[in-house]
C-alpha cells in the first residue's frame, strides 16, 4: 500500500493535514485524513532518522 499511499499523500502534500482531519464531516473522509496525518508523521520521522544516521556516519568517518 506504500506506493498507493505515497500517491495519495502527494495529492494532499500542500494541505494542512491536521486541519483536514479536524474538519472532516463523514467517517470515511475522517479516516482518510487521519491516515494521511499518520503517514506524514511517519515520513517525517523516517527522514529525521536517516538524516541523523548520515550525520553520525559523517562524524565517525571524519574522526577515525
ABEGO torsion letter per residue (X at the ends): XAAAAAAAAAAAAABBAAAAAAABABAAAAAAAAAAAAAAAAAAAAAAAAAAAAAAAAAAAAAX
